Amino acid sequence: MSKIRIGIVGYGNLGRGVQFAIKQNPDMELIAVFTRRDPSTVQVNDDSVGVFLMDNVKDFKDKIDVMILCGGSATDLPEQTPQLAQDFHTVDSFDTHALIPQFFEKVDKSAKASDKVGIISVGWDPGLFSLNRLLGEVVLPEGNTYTFWGDGLSQGHSDAIRRIEGVKNAVQYTLPVKEAVDRVRKGEQPRLSTREKHTRECFVVLHADANQEQVEQQIVTMPNYFSDYNTTVQFISEEEFISNHSGMPHGGFVIRSGVSGAKEQQLMEFSLKLDSNPNFTSSVLVAYARAAYGLGKAGQSGAKTVYDIPLGLLSPKSAEQLRAELL
């Protein structure tokens, strides 16, 4: 059986994770990596995989089945996904929740015009957590859903700290408030504010001439990032930073608390504990690349989300195998 031919667009943490994930899936092969950088500076450590400029992507129209897009949601994916959906099936991890509806419409128009499938907003949130929020609502229609993130490193919030004058390096961890989680798990169904659900913990390395007090004040008062949370800031040495804060762990959980029948208390929970956020996200993207290929072979087209994909299509196993082994 021929393998699903994959292309990677963007070769940062997520792109490297996709490369690792493809090696764990024998029904797939990585054909090429596409970048805006000088290709000679991108080392993929695999002589069978070519690295090319984004300008050359159309040359691979009949050589790649699915493009996995590994750029950012702010500026990369809104442009790249609709453009690439003109020539390839695509999978991306667009995660700006409020903009997903309009992003979907843009990708849908492009993909339908070219008879391609574009699966958007794939990962663990949005993605796997989205599926579990839906399952909770349909199984327990009388209830409330709670999503907690962490303990985990937030890449966007860490970057916001690093942009402050005087900061040499920094990471920020999101932590769920234990008391809030305990109340939800007890079935109380509390109404929780942003501050009551999560705290933020920052570890910062300063330049030698930086004003520590000023930097801390800028962090804890930063709107949209820290001002709505109880935030702690710890200033550490560069050696401690490298030793203790170089990984990218994350995770979280979705809880549905509700009632059924004669008002029995019921609780559904799905959780993740990840050593590497990008490597786990990339594994989800690769599974959905298989689904994009399958949907395309079945004659479907247009934009899709995780809600539109039968879970069986994520597996390399046949429907008969799934019924015998997992059902």
C-alpha positions in Angstrom: 0.0 0.0 0.0 1.3 3.4 -0.9 2.1 5.8 2.0 0.5 9.1 2.7 2.9 11.8 1.5 3.3 14.6 4.0 4.8 18.1 3.7 5.6 20.3 6.7 5.2 24.1 6.5 7.4 25.8 9.1 10.1 24.1 11.0 10.1 25.4 14.6 9.2 23.4 17.7 5.9 22.2 16.2 7.4 21.3 12.8 10.2 19.3 14.4 7.6 17.5 16.5 5.6 16.6 13.3 8.7 15.1 11.9 9.2 12.9 14.9 5.5 11.9 14.9 5.6 10.9 11.2 8.3 8.4 12.1 5.9 6.7 14.5 3.3 6.2 11.8 4.5 3.7 9.2 1.7 4.5 6.7 3.2 8.0 6.2 6.3 9.5 4.8 7.7 13.0 5.0 8.5 14.4 1.6 9.6 18.0 2.2 9.9 20.9 4.6 9.0 24.4 3.5 10.4 27.5 5.1 10.7 31.3 4.7 14.3 31.0 5.9 17.3 30.1 3.8 16.9 26.4 3.3 20.6 25.8 3.8 20.2 26.9 7.4 17.4 24.4 8.2 18.8 21.1 9.4 16.2 18.3 9.4 18.8 15.5 9.9 17.3 13.3 7.3 18.9 13.1 3.8 15.6 11.8 2.3 13.8 15.0 3.2 14.3 18.1 1.1 14.0 21.7 2.5 12.6 24.3 0.2 11.5 27.9 0.2 7.8 28.6 0.5 8.0 30.1 -3.0 8.5 26.6 -4.4 5.5 24.9 -2.7 3.4 24.7 -5.9 6.1 22.5 -7.5 4.9 19.8 -5.2 1.2 19.8 -6.0 1.2 16.2 -7.3 4.0 15.0 -4.9 2.4 15.7 -1.5 -1.0 14.6 -0.3 -1.3 16.6 3.0 0.4 19.7 4.2 0.7 20.1 7.9 1.0 23.8 8.8 3.1 24.6 11.8 3.1 28.4 11.8 1.5 30.8 14.3 -2.1 31.7 14.5 -1.6 35.5 14.6 -0.2 36.0 11.1 1.0 32.8 9.5 -2.1 30.5 9.4 -4.7 33.1 8.4 -2.7 33.6 5.2 -1.1 30.2 4.6 -4.0 27.8 5.1 -6.4 29.3 2.6 -3.5 29.7 0.1 -2.2 26.1 0.5 -5.7 24.6 0.4 -5.8 25.6 -3.2 -3.4 22.8 -4.0 -3.2 20.4 -1.0 -5.2 18.8 1.8 -4.2 20.7 4.9 -4.2 20.4 8.7 -3.4 23.3 11.0 -3.5 24.2 14.7 -5.2 27.6 14.5 -6.0 28.4 18.1 -7.4 31.9 18.3 -10.8 30.7 19.6 -12.8 33.9 18.9 -11.7 34.0 15.3 -12.3 30.3 14.4 -15.7 30.9 12.7 -14.4 33.4 10.2 -11.2 31.4 9.7 -13.3 28.3 8.9 -15.3 30.3 6.3 -12.1 31.5 4.5 -10.6 28.0 4.4 -13.8 26.4 3.4 -14.2 28.6 0.4 -10.7 27.9 -0.8 -10.7 24.2 -0.2 -14.1 23.6 -1.8 -13.0 25.5 -4.9 -10.1 23.1 -5.3 -11.8 19.9 -4.1 -9.4 19.7 -1.1 -10.0 19.1 2.6 -8.7 21.6 5.2 -9.0 20.4 8.8 -8.5 23.5 11.0 -7.8 24.1 14.7 -6.3 20.7 15.5 -4.4 20.1 18.7 -5.4 19.6 22.3 -7.2 22.9 22.9 -8.8 23.6 20.5 -9.0 19.9 19.5 -9.2 17.1 22.0 -10.5 19.4 24.7 -13.1 20.6 22.3 -14.4 17.1 21.7 -14.6 16.5 25.4 -16.5 19.7 26.0 -19.0 18.5 23.4 -19.3 15.0 24.9 -19.9 16.5 28.3 -22.7 18.7 27.1 -24.6 16.0 25.1 -24.3 13.3 27.8 -25.1 15.6 30.7 -27.3 18.4 29.2 -28.0 19.7 32.7 -24.7 20.9 34.1 -21.7 23.1 33.7 -18.3 22.6 31.8 -15.0 23.7 33.3 -11.7 23.8 31.5 -8.5 24.2 33.5 -5.1 24.6 31.9 -1.8 23.6 33.6 0.4 23.0 35.2 2.1 24.2 32.1 4.3 26.7 30.3 2.5 29.3 28.2 4.6 30.2 25.1 2.6 33.4 24.4 2.7 34.8 27.9 6.4 33.9 28.2 7.1 35.8 25.0 5.1 38.8 26.4 7.5 39.0 29.4 10.6 38.7 27.2 9.5 41.8 25.3 9.8 43.9 28.5 12.9 46.1 28.6 15.5 44.7 30.9 14.4 41.1 30.6 17.0 38.7 29.2 14.9 35.5 29.4 11.6 34.4 31.0 9.0 31.7 31.2 5.5 31.8 32.6 3.5 28.8 34.0 -0.2 28.6 34.2 -1.5 26.8 37.3 -5.0 25.8 38.1 -6.2 26.9 41.6 -6.6 23.7 43.6 -9.5 25.0 45.7 -11.5 25.7 42.5 -10.7 22.3 41.0 -11.8 20.6 44.3 -15.1 22.5 44.3 -15.8 21.4 40.8 -14.9 17.8 41.5 -17.2 17.8 44.5 -20.1 18.6 42.1 -20.7 22.1 43.5 -20.9 23.7 40.0 -19.5 27.1 41.2 -19.4 30.3 39.2 -15.7 31.0 38.9 -14.0 34.2 37.8 -10.8 34.2 35.8 -8.8 35.0 38.9 -10.4 32.2 40.9 -9.6 29.5 38.3 -5.9 30.0 37.5 -2.7 31.7 38.8 0.4 32.6 36.9 4.0 32.0 38.0 6.8 33.8 36.2 10.6 33.0 36.3 12.7 35.9 34.9 16.3 36.4 34.1 17.3 40.1 34.0 20.0 42.0 32.3 22.6 43.4 34.7 21.3 47.0 34.6 17.6 46.2 34.8 15.3 47.6 37.5 13.8 44.5 39.2 10.9 46.4 40.8 9.9 48.1 37.6 10.0 44.9 35.6 7.9 43.1 38.2 5.3 45.9 38.2 5.1 45.8 34.4 4.4 42.1 34.4 1.7 42.0 37.1 -0.2 44.9 35.6 0.0 43.8 32.0 -3.5 43.8 30.5 -4.9 40.7 28.8 -2.0 38.7 30.2 -1.5 39.1 33.9 -3.6 41.9 35.4 -6.7 39.6 35.8 -4.7 36.9 37.6 -2.8 36.5 40.9 0.7 36.6 39.5 4.0 35.9 41.2 7.4 36.8 39.8 10.6 35.2 40.7 14.0 36.5 39.5 16.6 33.8 38.9 20.0 33.3 37.5 20.6 32.3 33.9 22.2 29.1 35.1 19.0 28.2 37.1 16.9 29.1 34.1 18.7 26.8 31.7 18.8 24.0 34.3 15.1 24.1 35.4 13.1 25.9 32.8 14.2 24.7 29.3 11.4 22.2 28.8 7.9 22.9 27.5 5.5 20.9 29.8 1.8 21.6 29.7 -1.6 19.9 30.2 -5.0 20.5 31.8 -8.4 19.0 32.1 -12.0 19.3 31.0 -14.7 18.6 33.6 -18.4 18.3 33.0 -20.4 18.4 36.3 -24.1 17.6 35.9 -27.1 15.6 36.8 -29.1 12.8 35.2 -32.2 10.7 36.0 -33.6 11.6 39.4 -30.9 14.3 39.9 -28.0 12.0 40.5 -24.7 13.9 40.6 -22.5 12.8 37.6 -18.9 13.9 36.7 -17.0 13.5 33.5 -13.3 14.4 33.3 -10.6 14.3 30.6 -7.0 15.2 31.5 -3.6 15.6 29.9 -0.2 15.8 31.5 2.5 16.6 28.9 6.2 16.7 29.0 6.3 18.5 25.7 3.4 20.7 24.5 4.6 21.0 20.9 5.5 17.3 20.5 2.0 16.2 21.7 0.2 18.8 19.6 2.2 17.6 16.6 1.1 14.0 17.2 -2.5 15.1 17.1 -1.9 17.0 13.8 -0.4 13.9 12.2 -3.4 11.7 13.2 -5.7 14.3 11.6 -3.6 14.4 8.5 -4.6 10.7 8.0 -8.2 11.8 8.3 -7.8 14.6 5.8 -6.3 12.1 3.3 -9.1 9.6 3.9 -11.9 12.2 3.5 -10.3 13.4 0.3 -10.1 9.9 -1.1 -13.9 9.6 -0.3 -14.6 12.7 -2.4 -15.2 15.2 0.4 -13.9 18.8 0.3 -14.0 22.0 2.3 -13.0 23.0 5.8 -13.5 20.6 8.7 -13.1 20.7 12.4 -12.6 17.9 14.9 -16.4 17.8 15.2 -16.7 16.7 11.6 -14.2 13.8 11.7 -15.3 10.3 12.6 -12.7 9.1 15.1 -12.1 5.9 13.1 -10.5 7.9 10.3 -7.7 8.9 12.7 -6.5 5.3 12.9 -4.5 3.4 10.4 -6.5 0.3 11.4 -9.5 -0.9 9.4 -13.0 -0.6 10.6 -13.0 -4.3 11.1 -9.9 -4.2 13.3 -11.3 -1.3 15.4 -14.5 -3.3 16.0 -12.6 -6.4 17.0 -9.8 -4.7 19.1 -11.1 -1.5 20.6 -14.9 -1.4 20.6 
